[in-house]
């Protein structure tokens, strides 16, 4: 697409290839005083990790690219150059044996990580693509923290929130958001990072990797009971990290009202108490009412209102430091509109009217579940 080609050309023109250093000191263009600058990470490797018949395929990025071009958003975004995560950085979330296994499967042409399950594929470039996804998340978060950009969105693939220390699952290879959070801590001395996940599937990998870490708050709104069958509200963290794992599960039929109310009544007070220095968002859009892999009923407008709340919270708590990474969303049209709408929120642009509208099915009333969550999370 013309927009993507222009983006890559802009990266080269700005000389950002040469500044993609280990600590990411120079990750984007300088911020002009008084302007809103939204960063974007995109790399050609993200398109090359692909299996066309699989729901998590490269056409997802193609659809997003086209919609950003159609709305004229590419020219308003600031390129942030991705890079390959180092082995040391991958070890912040994963075991060496697992890293070697992913490299080996990819090196020998790919396949499914677990052929008996058959949900998480690799091809010959997937190891490098996954390292570039983790490195892209690091670079975006450092650019936001260093105020090279005001906020940003890493359009990375493969996604990461299901990836465990030694296991790939749920289309995910390396847990990019946890790695990025630890990059902020190690490279910038950040004490507290919040990861907010609104993908419809619970981020079990993020939970497992941070469950005993009081310096990272893991927040998840998700469908339950549903795959991966984790994410009970009662799982609130262990030891000194008690209270920093914030699961907000809803059954089928939850929509805008449930998502926005749980943010206002549960997540916001937990974030206010935690006082993060940066907020990372795992931005999955498979809770959209048209998505084929779930049963929630959020609209494009619902996701925009949710991100507006997150953006306001970041402004109140951590100087606006907010960085998104792409999660799920498997129906191309709603995915593209959701991502483009969220870019408009980040840019402070007027919102394009939701072309898909609200779910034709009324959302279920989860007022009782909200009261239960408030009790469990003590807010």
C-alpha positions in Angstrom: 0.0 0.0 0.0 1.1 3.5 -0.7 0.8 4.6 2.9 3.0 1.8 4.2 5.6 2.4 1.5 5.7 6.1 2.4 6.1 5.1 6.1 9.1 2.9 5.3 10.6 5.6 3.2 10.1 8.1 6.0 12.0 5.8 8.4 14.9 5.6 6.0 14.8 9.3 5.2 15.0 10.2 8.9 18.0 8.0 9.5 16.2 6.0 12.2 17.7 2.7 11.0 21.0 3.8 12.5 19.5 4.9 15.8 17.8 1.6 16.6 20.3 1.0 19.4 20.1 -1.4 22.3 18.8 1.1 24.8 16.8 2.9 22.1 18.0 6.4 23.0 16.8 7.9 19.7 13.7 6.2 18.6 11.7 8.8 16.7 11.6 12.4 15.6 11.9 15.2 18.2 8.6 16.4 19.5 7.6 19.9 18.5 6.3 22.0 21.4 2.6 22.3 21.5 1.8 19.5 19.1 0.4 16.0 19.6 2.8 13.4 18.1 1.7 9.8 17.8 4.3 7.1 17.0 3.8 4.0 14.9 5.9 0.9 14.6 5.6 -1.2 11.5 8.1 -3.5 9.9 8.1 -5.6 6.8 8.8 -8.8 8.8 5.4 -8.4 10.4 3.9 -9.1 7.0 6.1 -12.1 6.3 5.0 -14.1 9.3 2.0 -15.5 7.5 -0.2 -18.5 7.0 -3.0 -17.4 4.7 -5.6 -19.9 5.9 -5.0 -19.1 9.6 -7.1 -16.4 11.3 -3.9 -14.6 12.5 -2.5 -13.8 9.1 -0.8 -10.9 7.3 -4.1 -9.7 5.7 -4.9 -8.2 9.1 -2.1 -5.6 8.7 -3.0 -5.1 5.0 -6.6 -4.2 6.0 -5.3 -1.8 8.7 -2.9 -0.2 6.2 -5.6 0.4 3.7 -7.9 2.0 6.3 -5.2 4.3 7.7 -4.5 5.4 4.1 -8.2 5.9 3.4 -8.5 8.2 6.4 -5.3 10.1 5.6 -3.8 9.1 8.9 -0.4 7.9 7.7 0.9 11.4 7.1 0.0 12.4 10.7 2.0 9.6 12.3 5.6 9.6 13.5 7.7 6.6 12.5 9.4 4.7 15.3 11.9 2.1 14.0 11.6 -1.5 15.2 14.7 -3.6 15.8 15.4 -7.3 16.7 15.1 -7.9 20.4 18.4 -9.4 21.7 18.6 -12.8 23.3 19.2 -11.2 26.7 16.0 -9.2 26.3 14.0 -12.3 25.3 15.3 -14.0 28.5 13.5 -11.4 30.6 10.3 -13.4 29.8 11.4 -16.8 28.3 13.8 -19.6 28.9 16.8 -20.2 26.7 15.6 -23.7 25.8 12.3 -22.2 24.5 14.0 -19.4 22.6 16.2 -22.0 20.9 13.2 -24.2 20.1 11.4 -21.3 18.4 14.6 -20.6 16.4 15.0 -24.2 15.4 11.4 -24.7 14.2 11.6 -21.5 12.1 15.1 -22.3 10.8 13.8 -25.7 9.5 11.0 -24.1 7.6 8.3 -23.8 10.3 5.3 -25.8 11.3 3.0 -25.7 14.4 4.7 -25.3 17.8 2.4 -28.1 19.2 1.1 -30.1 16.2 -1.5 -31.8 18.5 -3.1 -28.4 19.3 -2.3 -26.8 15.9 -3.1 -23.2 16.8 0.3 -21.4 16.8 2.3 -21.6 13.5 5.8 -20.6 12.5 7.3 -20.2 9.0 10.9 -19.6 8.0 10.9 -16.0 9.1 8.7 -16.3 12.2 11.7 -16.3 14.7 13.0 -13.0 13.3 9.5 -11.6 13.0 8.8 -12.4 16.7 12.1 -10.9 17.7 11.2 -7.8 15.7 7.8 -7.7 17.4 9.5 -7.7 20.8 12.0 -5.2 19.7 9.3 -3.0 18.2 7.4 -3.0 21.5 10.6 -2.0 23.3 11.4 0.8 20.9 7.9 2.2 21.0 7.8 2.2 24.8 11.2 3.8 25.1 10.2 6.5 22.6 7.1 7.2 24.6 9.0 7.3 27.9 11.7 9.5 26.5 9.0 11.8 25.0 10.2 11.3 21.5 6.5 10.9 20.9 3.5 11.6 23.1 2.0 8.2 22.7 2.1 5.4 20.1 0.9 2.1 18.6 3.1 -0.8 17.5 1.4 -2.6 14.7 3.3 -5.8 15.5 2.9 -9.4 14.6 3.0 -12.1 15.9 1.2 -11.0 19.1 2.4 -12.0 22.5 0.0 -12.1 25.5 -0.5 -15.9 25.5 3.2 -16.7 25.3 4.4 -18.4 28.4 8.0 -18.7 29.7 8.5 -22.0 27.8 5.5 -22.4 25.6 3.9 -20.8 22.5 0.2 -20.8 22.3 -2.8 -18.8 21.0 -1.0 -17.5 18.0 1.7 -15.9 20.3 5.5 -16.6 20.3 7.3 -14.0 22.5 5.5 -11.9 25.2 6.4 -8.5 23.7 4.6 -6.4 26.3 6.2 -8.0 29.3 9.6 -7.7 27.6 8.9 -4.0 26.9 7.8 -3.4 30.5 11.1 -4.9 31.7 13.0 -2.8 29.2 11.6 0.3 30.7 12.7 -0.9 34.1 16.2 -1.9 33.1 17.0 0.9 30.6 15.1 3.8 32.2 14.8 2.8 35.9 11.0 2.8 35.8 9.6 1.4 39.1 6.0 0.6 38.1 4.5 -0.3 34.7 0.8 -1.2 34.1 -0.2 -3.6 31.2 -3.9 -3.2 30.3 -5.2 -5.9 28.0 -8.7 -5.6 26.4 -8.3 -8.5 24.0 -11.3 -10.8 24.5 -9.1 -13.7 25.4 -7.4 -13.7 28.8 -3.7 -12.8 28.6 -2.6 -15.9 30.5 1.1 -15.5 29.5 1.2 -11.9 30.8 -0.5 -13.1 34.0 1.9 -16.0 34.5 5.0 -13.9 33.9 4.0 -11.1 36.3 1.9 -12.8 38.9 4.6 -12.5 41.6 6.1 -9.2 40.4 4.7 -6.2 42.4 6.3 -3.7 39.9 4.0 -4.7 37.0 0.3 -4.5 37.2 -1.5 -6.8 34.8 -5.1 -5.8 34.0 -7.3 -7.9 31.7 -10.9 -7.5 30.5 -12.0 -10.8 28.8 -14.6 -13.4 28.2 -14.8 -16.2 30.7 -15.4 -19.1 30.7 -13.7 -19.1 27.3 -10.3 -20.1 25.8 -7.7 -20.3 27.4 -9.9 -20.9 30.4 -7.8 -18.8 32.7 -8.4 -15.3 34.2 -10.5 -15.9 37.2 -11.2 -12.7 39.2 -9.9 -14.3 42.3 -6.4 -14.6 40.8 -5.1 -11.3 42.2 -1.3 -11.9 42.5 0.9 -13.7 44.9 3.2 -12.6 47.8 4.2 -9.0 47.6 2.3 -8.7 44.2 -1.1 -9.4 45.8 -3.5 -6.9 44.3 -1.5 -6.2 41.1 -3.2 -8.8 38.9 -6.6 -7.4 38.0 -8.8 -9.9 36.1 -12.2 -8.6 34.9 -14.0 -11.6 33.4 -17.5 -11.5 31.8 -19.6 -14.2 30.2 -20.9 -14.1 26.6 -22.8 -11.0 25.5 -20.8 -8.4 27.4 -20.6 -5.1 25.4 -19.8 -1.4 25.6 -21.6 -0.9 28.9 -19.7 -3.7 30.7 -16.3 -2.7 29.4 -16.7 1.0 30.1 -18.2 0.5 33.6 -15.6 -2.0 34.6 -12.9 0.5 33.6 -14.5 3.3 35.5 -15.5 1.3 38.6 -12.6 -1.2 39.0 -9.7 -0.6 36.7 -9.4 3.2 37.1 -9.2 3.0 40.9 -6.7 0.2 40.8 -4.5 2.2 38.4 -4.8 5.3 40.6 -3.7 3.3 43.6 -0.8 1.6 41.7 0.5 4.9 40.2 2.2 3.5 37.0 4.9 5.5 35.4 3.8 4.2 32.0 0.8 2.3 30.7 1.2 -0.4 28.0 -2.0 -1.6 26.2 -2.4 -5.0 24.6 -5.0 -3.8 22.1 -7.0 -6.7 20.9 -10.3 -6.0 19.0 -11.8 -9.5 19.0 -14.4 -8.4 21.5 -16.1 -6.6 18.6 -19.6 -7.9 18.0 -18.7 -9.1 14.4 -15.5 -11.1 15.4 -15.8 -14.8 14.7 -13.6 -16.0 17.5 -15.5 -14.7 20.5 -19.0 -13.8 21.9 -18.7 -10.2 23.2 -20.6 -7.2 21.7 -18.3 -4.2 21.8 -18.5 -1.7 18.9 -15.9 0.5 17.2 -17.2 3.4 19.3 -16.9 1.3 22.4 -13.2 0.7 21.8 -12.7 4.4 21.1 -14.4 5.4 24.3 -12.3 2.8 26.2 -9.1 4.2 24.8 -10.2 7.8 25.5 -10.5 6.7 29.2 -7.1 5.1 29.1 -5.5 8.1 27.5 -7.1 10.4 30.1 -5.8 8.1 32.9 -2.3 8.1 31.5 -2.4 11.9 31.4 -3.5 12.1 35.0 -1.1 9.4 36.3 2.0 9.3 34.2 2.3 12.4 32.0 0.4 10.8 29.2 2.8 7.9 28.7 0.7 5.4 26.8 1.9 2.8 24.3 -0.3 0.2 22.4 0.6 -3.0 20.8 -1.6 -4.9 18.4 -3.5 -7.9 19.7 -6.4 -9.9 18.3 -9.2 -9.1 15.9 -9.9 -11.5 13.1 -12.7 -10.0 11.0 -10.8 -7.6 8.8 -13.4 -4.8 8.4 -14.1 -4.2 12.1 -10.4 -4.7 12.9 -9.3 -2.0 10.5 -12.0 0.5 11.7 -11.1 -0.2 15.4 -7.4 0.4 14.9 -7.9 3.5 12.7 -10.4 4.9 15.3 -7.9 4.3 18.1 -5.2 6.1 16.1 -7.7 9.1 15.9 -8.0 9.0 19.6 -4.3 9.0 20.1 -3.9 11.9 17.6 -6.7 13.9 19.1 -8.4 13.8 15.7 -12.1 14.1 15.2 -13.6 10.6 15.4 -14.9 9.0 12.2 -18.5 7.9 12.7 -18.7 4.2 13.5 -19.6 2.6 10.1 -20.6 -0.7 11.6 -22.8 0.6 14.4 -23.8 -1.2 17.6 -24.4 -4.9 17.9 -27.8 -6.0 16.6 -28.1 -8.1 19.7 -28.5 -6.3 23.0 -25.6 -6.8 25.4 -26.3 -8.8 28.6 -26.6 -7.0 31.9 -23.5 -7.7 34.1 -24.3 -5.3 37.0 -24.1 -8.2 39.4 -20.7 -9.3 38.1 -19.4 -5.7 38.4 -20.4 -5.6 42.1 -18.6 -8.9 42.6 -15.5 -7.6 40.9 -15.5 -4.4 43.0 -15.6 -6.6 46.1 -12.8 -8.9 44.9 -10.5 -6.1 43.9 -11.5 -4.0 47.0 -12.5 -0.8 45.2 
